[in-house]
Amino acid sequence: MALFMNLHYLNLYRNDLHTQLPLELGLLCNLTVLDLHSSGLYGTMPSDLCEAGSLAVLQLDRN
């Protein structure tokens, strides 16, 4: 995950992941856009991600 610490945009929509949201998403503190809609994800959002302050767009619909 250390390779992605400066990641700003993550788009994994419509990937049929069918798994829980990984807690490691909370480590991506520089994310400004996270698009995971229509991926079959479930579970709770990592609180670290919500508290990062840099996240401007979060799409989780249709999961």
mmCIF file of the N, C-alpha and C atoms, coordinates in Angstrom:
data_MODEL
# 
_entry.id   MODEL 
# 
loop_
_atom_site.group_PDB 
_atom_site.id 
_atom_site.type_symbol 
_atom_site.label_atom_id 
_atom_site.label_alt_id 
_atom_site.label_comp_id 
_atom_site.label_asym_id 
_atom_site.label_entity_id 
_atom_site.label_seq_id 
_atom_site.pdbx_PDB_ins_code 
_atom_site.Cartn_x 
_atom_site.Cartn_y 
_atom_site.Cartn_z 
_atom_site.occupancy 
_atom_site.B_iso_or_equiv 
_atom_site.pdbx_formal_charge 
_atom_site.auth_seq_id 
_atom_site.auth_comp_id 
_atom_site.auth_asym_id 
_atom_site.auth_atom_id 
_atom_site.pdbx_PDB_model_num 
ATOM 1   N N  . MET A 1 1  ? 0.819   -1.190 0.000   1.00 0.00 ? 1  MET A N  1 
ATOM 2   C CA . MET A 1 1  ? 0.000   0.000  0.000   1.00 0.00 ? 1  MET A CA 1 
ATOM 3   C C  . MET A 1 1  ? 0.868   1.261  0.000   1.00 0.00 ? 1  MET A C  1 
ATOM 4   N N  . ALA A 1 2  ? 2.091   1.156  0.438   1.00 0.00 ? 2  ALA A N  1 
ATOM 5   C CA . ALA A 1 2  ? 2.982   2.318  0.496   1.00 0.00 ? 2  ALA A CA 1 
ATOM 6   C C  . ALA A 1 2  ? 3.207   2.927  -0.883  1.00 0.00 ? 2  ALA A C  1 
ATOM 7   N N  . LEU A 1 3  ? 3.109   2.126  -1.927  1.00 0.00 ? 3  LEU A N  1 
ATOM 8   C CA . LEU A 1 3  ? 3.285   2.643  -3.286  1.00 0.00 ? 3  LEU A CA 1 
ATOM 9   C C  . LEU A 1 3  ? 2.174   3.602  -3.695  1.00 0.00 ? 3  LEU A C  1 
ATOM 10  N N  . PHE A 1 4  ? 1.047   3.540  -3.007  1.00 0.00 ? 4  PHE A N  1 
ATOM 11  C CA . PHE A 1 4  ? -0.117  4.331  -3.394  1.00 0.00 ? 4  PHE A CA 1 
ATOM 12  C C  . PHE A 1 4  ? -0.398  5.504  -2.458  1.00 0.00 ? 4  PHE A C  1 
ATOM 13  N N  . MET A 1 5  ? 0.525   5.838  -1.592  1.00 0.00 ? 5  MET A N  1 
ATOM 14  C CA . MET A 1 5  ? 0.290   6.885  -0.600  1.00 0.00 ? 5  MET A CA 1 
ATOM 15  C C  . MET A 1 5  ? 0.001   8.249  -1.227  1.00 0.00 ? 5  MET A C  1 
ATOM 16  N N  . ASN A 1 6  ? 0.500   8.516  -2.419  1.00 0.00 ? 6  ASN A N  1 
ATOM 17  C CA . ASN A 1 6  ? 0.278   9.800  -3.096  1.00 0.00 ? 6  ASN A CA 1 
ATOM 18  C C  . ASN A 1 6  ? -0.828  9.731  -4.141  1.00 0.00 ? 6  ASN A C  1 
ATOM 19  N N  . LEU A 1 7  ? -1.565  8.640  -4.150  1.00 0.00 ? 7  LEU A N  1 
ATOM 20  C CA . LEU A 1 7  ? -2.651  8.462  -5.101  1.00 0.00 ? 7  LEU A CA 1 
ATOM 21  C C  . LEU A 1 7  ? -3.744  9.500  -4.845  1.00 0.00 ? 7  LEU A C  1 
ATOM 22  N N  . HIS A 1 8  ? -4.194  10.165 -5.918  1.00 0.00 ? 8  HIS A N  1 
ATOM 23  C CA . HIS A 1 8  ? -5.225  11.194 -5.786  1.00 0.00 ? 8  HIS A CA 1 
ATOM 24  C C  . HIS A 1 8  ? -6.567  10.750 -6.350  1.00 0.00 ? 8  HIS A C  1 
ATOM 25  N N  . TYR A 1 9  ? -6.556  9.843  -7.316  1.00 0.00 ? 9  TYR A N  1 
ATOM 26  C CA . TYR A 1 9  ? -7.779  9.448  -8.010  1.00 0.00 ? 9  TYR A CA 1 
ATOM 27  C C  . TYR A 1 9  ? -7.792  7.927  -8.125  1.00 0.00 ? 9  TYR A C  1 
ATOM 28  N N  . LEU A 1 10 ? -8.830  7.303  -7.591  1.00 0.00 ? 10 LEU A N  1 
ATOM 29  C CA . LEU A 1 10 ? -8.974  5.858  -7.688  1.00 0.00 ? 10 LEU A CA 1 
ATOM 30  C C  . LEU A 1 10 ? -10.364 5.543  -8.224  1.00 0.00 ? 10 LEU A C  1 
ATOM 31  N N  . ASN A 1 11 ? -10.403 4.898  -9.380  1.00 0.00 ? 11 ASN A N  1 
ATOM 32  C CA . ASN A 1 11 ? -11.653 4.583  -10.044 1.00 0.00 ? 11 ASN A CA 1 
ATOM 33  C C  . ASN A 1 11 ? -11.698 3.080  -10.283 1.00 0.00 ? 11 ASN A C  1 
ATOM 34  N N  . LEU A 1 12 ? -12.524 2.384  -9.515  1.00 0.00 ? 12 LEU A N  1 
ATOM 35  C CA . LEU A 1 12 ? -12.677 0.940  -9.651  1.00 0.00 ? 12 LEU A CA 1 
ATOM 36  C C  . LEU A 1 12 ? -14.136 0.549  -9.878  1.00 0.00 ? 12 LEU A C  1 
ATOM 37  N N  . TYR A 1 13 ? -14.907 1.429  -10.466 1.00 0.00 ? 13 TYR A N  1 
ATOM 38  C CA . TYR A 1 13 ? -16.331 1.145  -10.634 1.00 0.00 ? 13 TYR A CA 1 
ATOM 39  C C  . TYR A 1 13 ? -16.562 -0.003 -11.609 1.00 0.00 ? 13 TYR A C  1 
ATOM 40  N N  . ARG A 1 14 ? -17.663 -0.690 -11.390 1.00 0.00 ? 14 ARG A N  1 
ATOM 41  C CA . ARG A 1 14 ? -18.135 -1.810 -12.215 1.00 0.00 ? 14 ARG A CA 1 
ATOM 42  C C  . ARG A 1 14 ? -17.081 -2.904 -12.375 1.00 0.00 ? 14 ARG A C  1 
ATOM 43  N N  . ASN A 1 15 ? -16.459 -3.277 -11.264 1.00 0.00 ? 15 ASN A N  1 
ATOM 44  C CA . ASN A 1 15 ? -15.436 -4.310 -11.314 1.00 0.00 ? 15 ASN A CA 1 
ATOM 45  C C  . ASN A 1 15 ? -15.856 -5.627 -10.681 1.00 0.00 ? 15 ASN A C  1 
ATOM 46  N N  . ASP A 1 16 ? -17.087 -5.762 -10.236 1.00 0.00 ? 16 ASP A N  1 
ATOM 47  C CA . ASP A 1 16 ? -17.578 -7.005 -9.639  1.00 0.00 ? 16 ASP A CA 1 
ATOM 48  C C  . ASP A 1 16 ? -16.618 -7.552 -8.577  1.00 0.00 ? 16 ASP A C  1 
ATOM 49  N N  . LEU A 1 17 ? -16.207 -6.688 -7.661  1.00 0.00 ? 17 LEU A N  1 
ATOM 50  C CA . LEU A 1 17 ? -15.272 -7.078 -6.613  1.00 0.00 ? 17 LEU A CA 1 
ATOM 51  C C  . LEU A 1 17 ? -15.930 -7.994 -5.585  1.00 0.00 ? 17 LEU A C  1 
ATOM 52  N N  . HIS A 1 18 ? -17.183 -7.734 -5.226  1.00 0.00 ? 18 HIS A N  1 
ATOM 53  C CA . HIS A 1 18 ? -17.976 -8.540 -4.293  1.00 0.00 ? 18 HIS A CA 1 
ATOM 54  C C  . HIS A 1 18 ? -17.186 -8.914 -3.031  1.00 0.00 ? 18 HIS A C  1 
ATOM 55  N N  . THR A 1 19 ? -16.720 -7.904 -2.341  1.00 0.00 ? 19 THR A N  1 
ATOM 56  C CA . THR A 1 19 ? -15.967 -8.081 -1.106  1.00 0.00 ? 19 THR A CA 1 
ATOM 57  C C  . THR A 1 19 ? -16.223 -6.898 -0.183  1.00 0.00 ? 19 THR A C  1 
ATOM 58  N N  . GLN A 1 20 ? -15.722 -6.975 1.018   1.00 0.00 ? 20 GLN A N  1 
ATOM 59  C CA . GLN A 1 20 ? -15.846 -5.850 1.944   1.00 0.00 ? 20 GLN A CA 1 
ATOM 60  C C  . GLN A 1 20 ? -14.895 -4.738 1.537   1.00 0.00 ? 20 GLN A C  1 
ATOM 61  N N  . LEU A 1 21 ? -15.257 -3.518 1.919   1.00 0.00 ? 21 LEU A N  1 
ATOM 62  C CA . LEU A 1 21 ? -14.348 -2.401 1.696   1.00 0.00 ? 21 LEU A CA 1 
ATOM 63  C C  . LEU A 1 21 ? -13.068 -2.648 2.489   1.00 0.00 ? 21 LEU A C  1 
ATOM 64  N N  . PRO A 1 22 ? -11.920 -2.620 1.847   1.00 0.00 ? 22 PRO A N  1 
ATOM 65  C CA . PRO A 1 22 ? -10.678 -2.867 2.577   1.00 0.00 ? 22 PRO A CA 1 
ATOM 66  C C  . PRO A 1 22 ? -10.345 -1.726 3.531   1.00 0.00 ? 22 PRO A C  1 
ATOM 67  N N  . LEU A 1 23 ? -9.951  -2.054 4.743   1.00 0.00 ? 23 LEU A N  1 
ATOM 68  C CA . LEU A 1 23 ? -9.581  -1.035 5.728   1.00 0.00 ? 23 LEU A CA 1 
ATOM 69  C C  . LEU A 1 23 ? -8.381  -0.216 5.264   1.00 0.00 ? 23 LEU A C  1 
ATOM 70  N N  . GLU A 1 24 ? -7.566  -0.791 4.401   1.00 0.00 ? 24 GLU A N  1 
ATOM 71  C CA . GLU A 1 24 ? -6.383  -0.101 3.894   1.00 0.00 ? 24 GLU A CA 1 
ATOM 72  C C  . GLU A 1 24 ? -6.724  1.149  3.087   1.00 0.00 ? 24 GLU A C  1 
ATOM 73  N N  . LEU A 1 25 ? -7.966  1.258  2.630   1.00 0.00 ? 25 LEU A N  1 
ATOM 74  C CA . LEU A 1 25 ? -8.371  2.487  1.937   1.00 0.00 ? 25 LEU A CA 1 
ATOM 75  C C  . LEU A 1 25 ? -8.165  3.700  2.829   1.00 0.00 ? 25 LEU A C  1 
ATOM 76  N N  . GLY A 1 26 ? -8.265  3.501  4.113   1.00 0.00 ? 26 GLY A N  1 
ATOM 77  C CA . GLY A 1 26 ? -8.058  4.591  5.058   1.00 0.00 ? 26 GLY A CA 1 
ATOM 78  C C  . GLY A 1 26 ? -6.640  5.130  5.059   1.00 0.00 ? 26 GLY A C  1 
ATOM 79  N N  . LEU A 1 27 ? -5.699  4.368  4.521   1.00 0.00 ? 27 LEU A N  1 
ATOM 80  C CA . LEU A 1 27 ? -4.305  4.809  4.459   1.00 0.00 ? 27 LEU A CA 1 
ATOM 81  C C  . LEU A 1 27 ? -4.042  5.753  3.288   1.00 0.00 ? 27 LEU A C  1 
ATOM 82  N N  . LEU A 1 28 ? -4.981  5.827  2.374   1.00 0.00 ? 28 LEU A N  1 
ATOM 83  C CA . LEU A 1 28 ? -4.811  6.671  1.191   1.00 0.00 ? 28 LEU A CA 1 
ATOM 84  C C  . LEU A 1 28 ? -5.260  8.094  1.508   1.00 0.00 ? 28 LEU A C  1 
ATOM 85  N N  . CYS A 1 29 ? -4.469  8.789  2.292   1.00 0.00 ? 29 CYS A N  1 
ATOM 86  C CA . CYS A 1 29 ? -4.873  10.086 2.836   1.00 0.00 ? 29 CYS A CA 1 
ATOM 87  C C  . CYS A 1 29 ? -4.838  11.220 1.820   1.00 0.00 ? 29 CYS A C  1 
ATOM 88  N N  . ASN A 1 30 ? -4.280  11.002 0.631   1.00 0.00 ? 30 ASN A N  1 
ATOM 89  C CA . ASN A 1 30 ? -4.242  12.050 -0.389  1.00 0.00 ? 30 ASN A CA 1 
ATOM 90  C C  . ASN A 1 30 ? -5.320  11.898 -1.455  1.00 0.00 ? 30 ASN A C  1 
ATOM 91  N N  . LEU A 1 31 ? -6.189  10.913 -1.296  1.00 0.00 ? 31 LEU A N  1 
ATOM 92  C CA . LEU A 1 31 ? -7.254  10.706 -2.284  1.00 0.00 ? 31 LEU A CA 1 
ATOM 93  C C  . LEU A 1 31 ? -8.185  11.917 -2.346  1.00 0.00 ? 31 LEU A C  1 
ATOM 94  N N  . THR A 1 32 ? -8.475  12.366 -3.547  1.00 0.00 ? 32 THR A N  1 
ATOM 95  C CA . THR A 1 32 ? -9.477  13.407 -3.725  1.00 0.00 ? 32 THR A CA 1 
ATOM 96  C C  . THR A 1 32 ? -10.732 12.833 -4.381  1.00 0.00 ? 32 THR A C  1 
ATOM 97  N N  . VAL A 1 33 ? -10.573 11.750 -5.168  1.00 0.00 ? 33 VAL A N  1 
ATOM 98  C CA . VAL A 1 33 ? -11.712 11.104 -5.831  1.00 0.00 ? 33 VAL A CA 1 
ATOM 99  C C  . VAL A 1 33 ? -11.616 9.598  -5.607  1.00 0.00 ? 33 VAL A C  1 
ATOM 100 N N  . LEU A 1 34 ? -12.690 9.023  -5.096  1.00 0.00 ? 34 LEU A N  1 
ATOM 101 C CA . LEU A 1 34 ? -12.785 7.576  -4.924  1.00 0.00 ? 34 LEU A CA 1 
ATOM 102 C C  . LEU A 1 34 ? -14.113 7.127  -5.521  1.00 0.00 ? 34 LEU A C  1 
ATOM 103 N N  . ASP A 1 35 ? -14.037 6.395  -6.618  1.00 0.00 ? 35 ASP A N  1 
ATOM 104 C CA . ASP A 1 35 ? -15.235 5.936  -7.321  1.00 0.00 ? 35 ASP A CA 1 
ATOM 105 C C  . ASP A 1 35 ? -15.275 4.413  -7.282  1.00 0.00 ? 35 ASP A C  1 
ATOM 106 N N  . LEU A 1 36 ? -16.166 3.883  -6.473  1.00 0.00 ? 36 LEU A N  1 
ATOM 107 C CA . LEU A 1 36 ? -16.318 2.444  -6.313  1.00 0.00 ? 36 LEU A CA 1 
ATOM 108 C C  . LEU A 1 36 ? -17.736 1.993  -6.629  1.00 0.00 ? 36 LEU A C  1 
ATOM 109 N N  . HIS A 1 37 ? -18.516 2.808  -7.323  1.00 0.00 ? 37 HIS A N  1 
ATOM 110 C CA . HIS A 1 37 ? -19.913 2.444  -7.532  1.00 0.00 ? 37 HIS A CA 1 
ATOM 111 C C  . HIS A 1 37 ? -20.043 1.206  -8.422  1.00 0.00 ? 37 HIS A C  1 
ATOM 112 N N  . SER A 1 38 ? -21.112 0.465  -8.190  1.00 0.00 ? 38 SER A N  1 
ATOM 113 C CA . SER A 1 38 ? -21.447 -0.746 -8.953  1.00 0.00 ? 38 SER A CA 1 
ATOM 114 C C  . SER A 1 38 ? -20.345 -1.796 -8.898  1.00 0.00 ? 38 SER A C  1 
ATOM 115 N N  . SER A 1 39 ? -19.705 -1.950 -7.748  1.00 0.00 ? 39 SER A N  1 
ATOM 116 C CA . SER A 1 39 ? -18.612 -2.915 -7.613  1.00 0.00 ? 39 SER A CA 1 
ATOM 117 C C  . SER A 1 39 ? -18.954 -4.092 -6.708  1.00 0.00 ? 39 SER A C  1 
ATOM 118 N N  . GLY A 1 40 ? -20.139 -4.106 -6.144  1.00 0.00 ? 40 GLY A N  1 
ATOM 119 C CA . GLY A 1 40 ? -20.534 -5.198 -5.268  1.00 0.00 ? 40 GLY A CA 1 
ATOM 120 C C  . GLY A 1 40 ? -19.862 -5.147 -3.905  1.00 0.00 ? 40 GLY A C  1 
ATOM 121 N N  . LEU A 1 41 ? -19.432 -3.973 -3.497  1.00 0.00 ? 41 LEU A N  1 
ATOM 122 C CA . LEU A 1 41 ? -18.763 -3.819 -2.202  1.00 0.00 ? 41 LEU A CA 1 
ATOM 123 C C  . LEU A 1 41 ? -19.778 -3.707 -1.077  1.00 0.00 ? 41 LEU A C  1 
ATOM 124 N N  . TYR A 1 42 ? -19.382 -4.107 0.115   1.00 0.00 ? 42 TYR A N  1 
ATOM 125 C CA . TYR A 1 42 ? -20.242 -3.987 1.296   1.00 0.00 ? 42 TYR A CA 1 
ATOM 126 C C  . TYR A 1 42 ? -19.371 -3.758 2.515   1.00 0.00 ? 42 TYR A C  1 
ATOM 127 N N  . GLY A 1 43 ? -19.989 -3.427 3.603   1.00 0.00 ? 43 GLY A N  1 
ATOM 128 C CA . GLY A 1 43 ? -19.265 -3.189 4.848   1.00 0.00 ? 43 GLY A CA 1 
ATOM 129 C C  . GLY A 1 43 ? -19.255 -1.716 5.205   1.00 0.00 ? 43 GLY A C  1 
ATOM 130 N N  . THR A 1 44 ? -18.455 -1.372 6.180   1.00 0.00 ? 44 THR A N  1 
ATOM 131 C CA . THR A 1 44 ? -18.388 0.012  6.643   1.00 0.00 ? 44 THR A CA 1 
ATOM 132 C C  . THR A 1 44 ? -17.216 0.736  6.006   1.00 0.00 ? 44 THR A C  1 
ATOM 133 N N  . MET A 1 45 ? -17.387 2.039  5.885   1.00 0.00 ? 45 MET A N  1 
ATOM 134 C CA . MET A 1 45 ? -16.340 2.887  5.337   1.00 0.00 ? 45 MET A CA 1 
ATOM 135 C C  . MET A 1 45 ? -15.243 3.060  6.381   1.00 0.00 ? 45 MET A C  1 
ATOM 136 N N  . PRO A 1 46 ? -13.977 2.857  6.015   1.00 0.00 ? 46 PRO A N  1 
ATOM 137 C CA . PRO A 1 46 ? -12.889 3.091  6.968   1.00 0.00 ? 46 PRO A CA 1 
ATOM 138 C C  . PRO A 1 46 ? -12.923 4.532  7.478   1.00 0.00 ? 46 PRO A C  1 
ATOM 139 N N  . SER A 1 47 ? -12.960 4.705  8.776   1.00 0.00 ? 47 SER A N  1 
ATOM 140 C CA . SER A 1 47 ? -13.087 6.050  9.352   1.00 0.00 ? 47 SER A CA 1 
ATOM 141 C C  . SER A 1 47 ? -11.898 6.937  9.007   1.00 0.00 ? 47 SER A C  1 
ATOM 142 N N  . ASP A 1 48 ? -10.725 6.360  8.831   1.00 0.00 ? 48 ASP A N  1 
ATOM 143 C CA . ASP A 1 48 ? -9.548  7.153  8.468   1.00 0.00 ? 48 ASP A CA 1 
ATOM 144 C C  . ASP A 1 48 ? -9.754  7.870  7.141   1.00 0.00 ? 48 ASP A C  1 
ATOM 145 N N  . LEU A 1 49 ? -10.418 7.212  6.221   1.00 0.00 ? 49 LEU A N  1 
ATOM 146 C CA . LEU A 1 49 ? -10.652 7.809  4.912   1.00 0.00 ? 49 LEU A CA 1 
ATOM 147 C C  . LEU A 1 49 ? -11.572 9.011  5.025   1.00 0.00 ? 49 LEU A C  1 
ATOM 148 N N  . CYS A 1 50 ? -12.576 8.900  5.838   1.00 0.00 ? 50 CYS A N  1 
ATOM 149 C CA . CYS A 1 50 ? -13.531 9.987  6.011   1.00 0.00 ? 50 CYS A CA 1 
ATOM 150 C C  . CYS A 1 50 ? -12.915 11.180 6.738   1.00 0.00 ? 50 CYS A C  1 
ATOM 151 N N  . GLU A 1 51 ? -11.920 10.925 7.548   1.00 0.00 ? 51 GLU A N  1 
ATOM 152 C CA . GLU A 1 51 ? -11.299 11.988 8.328   1.00 0.00 ? 51 GLU A CA 1 
ATOM 153 C C  . GLU A 1 51 ? -10.112 12.631 7.627   1.00 0.00 ? 51 GLU A C  1 
ATOM 154 N N  . ALA A 1 52 ? -9.708  12.105 6.476   1.00 0.00 ? 52 ALA A N  1 
ATOM 155 C CA . ALA A 1 52 ? -8.513  12.595 5.796   1.00 0.00 ? 52 ALA A CA 1 
ATOM 156 C C  . ALA A 1 52 ? -8.645  14.058 5.379   1.00 0.00 ? 52 ALA A C  1 
ATOM 157 N N  . GLY A 1 53 ? -9.836  14.475 4.992   1.00 0.00 ? 53 GLY A N  1 
ATOM 158 C CA . GLY A 1 53 ? -10.053 15.871 4.628   1.00 0.00 ? 53 GLY A CA 1 
ATOM 159 C C  . GLY A 1 53 ? -9.784  16.191 3.170   1.00 0.00 ? 53 GLY A C  1 
ATOM 160 N N  . SER A 1 54 ? -9.056  15.351 2.459   1.00 0.00 ? 54 SER A N  1 
ATOM 161 C CA . SER A 1 54 ? -8.760  15.640 1.058   1.00 0.00 ? 54 SER A CA 1 
ATOM 162 C C  . SER A 1 54 ? -9.793  15.041 0.111   1.00 0.00 ? 54 SER A C  1 
ATOM 163 N N  . LEU A 1 55 ? -10.608 14.114 0.592   1.00 0.00 ? 55 LEU A N  1 
ATOM 164 C CA . LEU A 1 55 ? -11.590 13.442 -0.254  1.00 0.00 ? 55 LEU A CA 1 
ATOM 165 C C  . LEU A 1 55 ? -12.721 14.407 -0.623  1.00 0.00 ? 55 LEU A C  1 
ATOM 166 N N  . ALA A 1 56 ? -12.844 14.686 -1.917  1.00 0.00 ? 56 ALA A N  1 
ATOM 167 C CA . ALA A 1 56 ? -13.863 15.614 -2.397  1.00 0.00 ? 56 ALA A CA 1 
ATOM 168 C C  . ALA A 1 56 ? -15.022 14.877 -3.060  1.00 0.00 ? 56 ALA A C  1 
ATOM 169 N N  . VAL A 1 57 ? -14.740 13.727 -3.693  1.00 0.00 ? 57 VAL A N  1 
ATOM 170 C CA . VAL A 1 57 ? -15.769 12.959 -4.407  1.00 0.00 ? 57 VAL A CA 1 
ATOM 171 C C  . VAL A 1 57 ? -15.703 11.514 -3.940  1.00 0.00 ? 57 VAL A C  1 
ATOM 172 N N  . LEU A 1 58 ? -16.835 10.999 -3.480  1.00 0.00 ? 58 LEU A N  1 
ATOM 173 C CA . LEU A 1 58 ? -16.942 9.615  -3.050  1.00 0.00 ? 58 LEU A CA 1 
ATOM 174 C C  . LEU A 1 58 ? -18.203 9.019  -3.668  1.00 0.00 ? 58 LEU A C  1 
ATOM 175 N N  . GLN A 1 59 ? -18.043 8.017  -4.520  1.00 0.00 ? 59 GLN A N  1 
ATOM 176 C CA . GLN A 1 59 ? -19.178 7.382  -5.163  1.00 0.00 ? 59 GLN A CA 1 
ATOM 177 C C  . GLN A 1 59 ? -19.230 5.928  -4.732  1.00 0.00 ? 59 GLN A C  1 
ATOM 178 N N  . LEU A 1 60 ? -20.297 5.576  -4.014  1.00 0.00 ? 60 LEU A N  1 
ATOM 179 C CA . LEU A 1 60 ? -20.478 4.217  -3.517  1.00 0.00 ? 60 LEU A CA 1 
ATOM 180 C C  . LEU A 1 60 ? -21.848 3.657  -3.885  1.00 0.00 ? 60 LEU A C  1 
ATOM 181 N N  . ASP A 1 61 ? -22.579 4.329  -4.732  1.00 0.00 ? 61 ASP A N  1 
ATOM 182 C CA . ASP A 1 61 ? -23.928 3.871  -5.049  1.00 0.00 ? 61 ASP A CA 1 
ATOM 183 C C  . ASP A 1 61 ? -23.914 2.540  -5.795  1.00 0.00 ? 61 ASP A C  1 
ATOM 184 N N  . ARG A 1 62 ? -25.033 1.840  -5.728  1.00 0.00 ? 62 ARG A N  1 
ATOM 185 C CA . ARG A 1 62 ? -25.263 0.552  -6.409  1.00 0.00 ? 62 ARG A CA 1 
ATOM 186 C C  . ARG A 1 62 ? -24.290 -0.542 -5.982  1.00 0.00 ? 62 ARG A C  1 
ATOM 187 N N  . ASN A 1 63 ? -24.029 -0.621 -4.710  1.00 0.00 ? 63 ASN A N  1 
ATOM 188 C CA . ASN A 1 63 ? -23.181 -1.693 -4.193  1.00 0.00 ? 63 ASN A CA 1 
ATOM 189 C C  . ASN A 1 63 ? -23.991 -2.667 -3.376  1.00 0.00 ? 63 ASN A C  1 
# 
